[in-house]
Amino acid sequence: MIARNPWYTKRSVVWAATLCVPAMNAKGQDSAHYPEEPVPMRLEVDIPSDRYYVGENFPVAIRIVNPNSFDVFLGGFDFGPLEPHTEIGFPEGTVFPEEARHLENEEFVDISMGGTISAMGGEPVLVPARTHIEQRRLIYIGTKLDMGHWVVMPPGTYRIRFRPTMGAVTPGQPRGYPKVNWSLDVQEFFLTMPGKRDREALEFLRHQVQVLIERERDPVAGSRSPPYKLDMYRQFLARFSDTTYEPEIRWRTAKLLVEKLGNGWVPDEGVESMLDLLENCLTFCLERGGAYAEDFLEWHVEGGGSNVFEYVGMHCRHELFELLIRKLDERYPADEEASTYRRIVELIVTEKFNAGRVAAEAFKTKYPDSKYRRHIEGALRSLERRASTNRADDGLP
């Protein structure tokens, strides 16, 4: 069954056809064995409100619905790595800058900002029969801080839709499948002018982004842009934590710290203060959920989890690690194997050596061919080294 959409109240339009590849059945039968003619796939968009402030980037849910009685593989998407194009219909009479004057007569303008991490995975994407897959993310309607641009759209009524990316059928799949039309959601929202405090916050960001743009033109100063950007975020949180734009800045701060600290960056003031900031912002994102948590809940079997999972566990932020594990279990409720693996890592991280060893051996017995096996074995070796160190510290053999 298709899960109920609590916000779905808007209209849909049918867009041009793209290629969808029905999954082959157990006998390897191809497109000649459809139980019925394919009906349009739906690309739905949910926004929690129809009114936002100028400069505010708001969360959306993007849902791909398969109403057919057979599973469907999608080919040719680019959706973070599965990210549809974001298109905006501007208010009538909008004056575009000279370099964008050619867009004035366009019904919709593509404002795609590139991919985000998506729990939908990579190509080919399987959408099971009569169900859906979903991604939640922030939509960059307001300011484009991470791209070194300052763009603030004026007040007015806008329309938004997401458009599938055209592309080839997934390599290795048989050719000759019929095309399937897409039914696309189009929703309206209104941008209104913020109050005095929010306008002060926007002016601070505008000035800081202009400085960042100038720094990035200088090769020497540009090499320090990540620390400067982080300092900009910290100043904002210290001065404007009571404004509309604070949640997004916490999200950006957590994303930047995960990337930089995970790649070995050592800040001038030391790692601990940055870990405190990461714990604060990441806890906020995970507890807020939805688009704010999505990027931190990626999970890769081959890599034994994710950079967030590894880094938070490595630095023994126990309360944050427990929260992350709980949110991962909620995000992937059917993956008992991964959930058990995460609990073993939690035992090791919290130095519950005997329980960790017993749980690891039980895991290897229950899942002898698990792709997590080498990660479990590595964790066991780490556990043994730490146990030996503890015994030596206590003067034991």
N, C-alpha and C positions, 0 to 999 in steps of 0.2 A: 504494500500500500504506500501511497505517497503521503509523507508526513504533512500534517496540517500546517499551513503557513499563517501565523497569527497576524501578520501585517498586510497580507495580500488583499488589497482593495482596489488596485488600479487596473488600467486597461492593458491589453496586449495587442501587438501588431505582428503580422507575418512578414518575415524578412526573406531574402534570397536563400535558395537551397545551398547546402554544403554537403559534403560526403560523410555519411555515418556508416560504419561497418558492423553489421550484426554478427554477434559471436557465433562460431560454428558449434554445432552440437557434438555430443560424444562420438557420433559416427562420422564426424568430419563433413557433414552435409553443409552445402553453401547456400547462397542467396535464393536458389530455386525452391527452397523448402520453407519459405515463410508461412506461418500459420495465417497471416492476413497481411494486407497492404500496410506499410509503415505509416504511422500518423506523426504529425510534427512533434519534434522534441521542443521542450520549453526552456527558455533561458529567463528565469525570474530574478527580479531585483527587489529587495526589501530595504527600505530606509525607515528608521524608527520614528521619524517626524517629518513634517513637510515644511518646517521653518527652521532656519539656522542663521547665525550671525555672519556678516562679512568676515572673511579670513578664517572661518572655522572649517576644518577638515573632519567630516563625520563618518561614522561606521556604516557599512552596508553589508548585506548578505547576498551572495550570488549563488543561485541554485540552478543546477542543470537537472531537469526532470525528464525521465523516460516513461511515457505513458503506454508504451508498447508491451506486448506479452512476451517479448524476447529481449535478452541482454543486447546492449549496443556498445561497440567500440567506437570511440571518436578519434579521428585522425586530423592532423593539421591545426591543432590548437596551440596557442602560446599563452599559457594561463598561469604564469608565475611558479613553475614552468608551464602552468595551464591558465593563462590569463587572457580573458577577452578584452577587446578594446573598449575603453571608456569614452563615450560620446555625449557631448552636452549641446542642448539647444539653447542658445542665448536669448535674452529678452529682445523683443522687437525694438529696433532703433539703437542697439548697442553699437558704439563707435569703437572700431578696432584700431590699434596702432598701424602706422604706415606699412610695416613689414608683414602685417597680417590682414591687410585690407581685402585681399582676395577671399577671405572667409565670410565676408559680410552677407553674401547671398546663400550660404550653406544652411541647410535645415539643421544639421548636426555637425559639430566640430570635434574631431578626435583629440582628446587631451590625455591620452594614455601616458603614464609615467614609468612604464617598465614593470617587471614582475616583482611579486613578493613571494615569500615562501608559502607554498600551498600544501595543505594536507591531502589534496587530490592526487598527488604524485605526478608521475611523468607519463609520456605517451607510451603505448596506447592507453586511453582512459576508458575503463569499463563502467558503464552505468547500468546496473542490474534492472531487470524487467520491473516495471511499475514501482519504481522507487527513484531516488534522487541522490546526487552528491552536492556538497555545499562548501563554500568558502566564505569566510567573513574577513573583511579588511577595511582599512580606512581609505576613503576616497579623497584624492587631492583636489578638492574644489577650491580651497582657500589659498594657503601659502605653500610654496614649493621649496621648503628650507633645505632639503637634502640634495637638491640639484643646483644649488648656488644661484637660484633665481628668486626674484621677488615679484610675485603675481598675486594681486588681490582683485577678485571679481567684484564689480559694483552691485549695489542692491537691485533686486528685481526678481521676476519669476523665471525659473530655468526648467528645462526638461533634461532627464538623464536616461540613458539606456546603455546596455552592454551588448556588443556585437561580436559573434564568433569570428575567429580568424580563419580564412580560407586556407586550404592546404591539401597535401597529397594523402592518399590512404596510407596507413602505417605499412612500412616495408614488410614483406613476407606474407601479407594477407592477400587472399584471392581477389582478383579484380571482378568487376561486373555487378557490384552491389547497387541497388537503386539509391537515388538521392532522397534525402529527408529534409523537408522544410523546417525552419525554426520559427517558433512563436516567441517574440521578444517583448519583454515588459518595457513600457515607457512610463516614467513617473515624473511628477512635478514637485519642485520645492521652491521656497521663497527665501532669498537672502535679505536680511534686514540690517540696518546699521546698529552696531553694538553701543553699549553705554560708555561713559567716560573712562572707567577703569580698564575696560577691554581695549579701548582706543589707545590708551597709554601703553598697554602690552604690545599691541600691533606696531606702534611707533618704535618701541625698543627693538623688536624683531627686525623691522625694516632697516634700521640703522646698522644692526649687527650683521645682517646679511650683506649689506652694501660693503661693509668692511671685509667680510669673508670673500666676496667677489674680488675685491682689490688684492687681497692676500694671495688668492689662487692664481693671479696673473704674474706673481713674483715666484720663480722656482724655489727660492730659498724659504720665503715665508710660507709658500704653498705646502711645503713638506711638513709644516706644523699645523695644517688646517684641522685635522681631527682633534688635537688638544684644544685648539681655539674654538671649534664648534662645541666641544664638551663644556668648555668654560662658559660659552654663551648660554647653553642649556642650564648650567648650574646657577648662573646669575638670574636667569628667568625664573627658575623655581624658587629662588630665595626672595625675589621681589614681587612675583606675580602669581603666586600659588593659588590665589583666590579668583582667578579669571577663567573665562571660557576655554582658553587655549592650553591650560595646564595639563589636562590628561594626555594630549598629543605629545607635549614636550617630555613628559615622563616616559611615554612609549618610545620616542626617538632616543632618549638618553639610554634606556635599557638596550635598545638595538645596537647603538654605537658602542657601548661598553662590552656587550657580548662579542661583537666583532673584533674589537681592538684587544681586549684582554685575552680572548681566546687565541689570538694570533701572536701572543707573547709580548705585547706592548707593556712597558713598565713606565708608569707616569712619574714625573719628577717628585711628587709628594708621597710616592710609595703605593703599593697595591691595596693595602688595607682600607684606606679612605675611599678608593674607587669601588672596592667590594661592598662597603657600606652603602654607597650610592646605588650600586647595581641591585643590592638586596632590596632597598627601599623602592626603587622604580619597578623592578621585575615583580615584586610582590603585589604592587598596585595593579600592574597589567594582568597578572594571572587571576587576581580576585575580581577585577572588573570583567574579565572574560570577553567573549566575542572577538571582534576585530583586534582588540588590544592584546589578546593572548595568542591569537592564531600563529603568528610568526615564531613564537617560542615553543610551540607544541609540535614541531616537525619531528618525525621519527624515521630513521633509516636503519633497517635490519642489518645491512652489510656493515655499517659503521658502528654498530653496537649502541645506537641511540641518536644523539645529536650533540652539537657543540655546547648548547646550553646545559643539557643533562650532565655532560662530562665535566664542564667547568665548575658548575655549582657544586657537584659532588666532590670534585677534587679539592675545593677550598673549604669543605666541611661547614657550609652554611646550612645547618641541619634543618631548621624550621622551613627555610626556603626550599630545600631539597624535598622535604616531605610534601610541601604544597605542590611542587612541580610534579612529583610522582602521582599525586592524587588527581591533578588536572589531566595528566597524560592518560591515566586509567579511564577518566571520564570521556576523553576525546576518542579513545580506541577501546571501547568496552568489550569487544568480542575477541581481543587478542590476549588470551590468557598466558600464552608463552612469553610475550614481551612484558606483561605485567609481573609475572613471576621473576623474570630476569631483573627487572627494576628493583624488586623487593630484596633480591640477593645483594645487589649493589648497595642498597640502602643499609643493609646489615653490615657490610664491609666498611662503608664510609663512617658509620656510627660506632665502629670498633667492637661489634658484637661478634668476636672471632669464631667461637664455637658454633653459634647459631648460623653464621654465614657459611662455615665449612659444611655443616650438615645440609643446609638448604642447597648449596651448590652441588653436592654429590647427588642429592635427590633430583635436582634439575637435570643433570647429565643422564640419569637413569630414565627419567620420564621422557626426555627429548634428546635421544642419542644422536640424531642427525641435525640438531638445531644449529642455525647459523650464529647463534649467540655463544656456541660452545667455546670458541677460542677466546672470547671476551671473558667468559666465566673462568676459564683456566688462567688467563692473565690476572684476573682479580684474585684468584686463589693464591697465585704466586706472590702478589702484592700483600695479601693477608699474611702469608707465612713470613715474609720479610719483616713486616711490621710487628708480628708476634715475637719473632726472634729479637728484634731491637728492644722490645719492651722487656723481655726476659733478661737481656744483657744489662739493661738499665737497673733492673731489680737485683742484679748479681746472681741470677739463676743460670744453670747450664742450658 
